[in-house]
Amino acid sequence: MTKPRPKHLNLLQIRLPLPGVISIMHRVFGAALFLAIPLLLYAMQSSLESPASFDALKNALAHPLAKLFLLGLAWAYLHHFCAGLRYLALDLDYGTDLAPARASAKAVVAVSLGLTLLFGVWIW
Amino acid sequence: MVRREVVGAHYGLRDWLAQRITAVVMVIYTLLLVLALAIAPAVDFLHWSTLWKMPVMRYATVLFLLCVYYHAWIGVRDIVMDYVKDAGLRLTLYVIVIGALVCYAVWSIQILWGF
């Protein structure tokens, strides 16, 4: 006998708990970081090629939109970094109970946002 | 009747482990790089290029980047596996992603040793 189970495949009806939210963010930011690789390599190349290309990159990154982009990238990296550390801990059986798992999910959000803010202060 | 056990392709555990080992390498590199830049801020081109000419920076960075690319492959492949149902499109995306990552690896070495 099959039990009728509630199905909520409508994305607008799904209410994810915080660990679920940071999990999907981990995935989305991971994909974003993959797409940013060529831009970062290009920036690295410009920074090392010659004093002129170094200055050109510096000027380009001084633009507020460029800084905003860097801030978004930093958030993606820092979130992926912190959430990744949490997954490594979970793999080692640390904090797998419901309460600690929720608490560590909160910590991931707080720490990654805090560090992103710090990065923002540093570049501005 | 033939009893068949359903088994996987056996690359799951290897990739699962590789994803974690590469992650640990990237964490260590990130912390050391931030520390290095905090101790010796690269304010101009001369400081910056001198820093990156150090062999330890070149080798550590190339190790880090190879970890990034392998980690990215496993991650992007898992995303494609989850959402792309059409086998032909999935294969095409795999080829594009692998091709891009191999190009990035070659390009990285050119950047690190080419200045």
Interface residues (C-beta under 8 A of the other chain):
Chain A: R27 G30 A31 L33 F34 I37 P38 L41 M44 Q45 S47 L48 E49 S50 P51 F54 D55 F81 G84 L85 L88 D91
Chain B: R20 A23 V24 V27 T30 D44 F45 W48 S49 W52 V68 A72 G75 V76 I79 A100 Y104 W107 S108 I111 F115
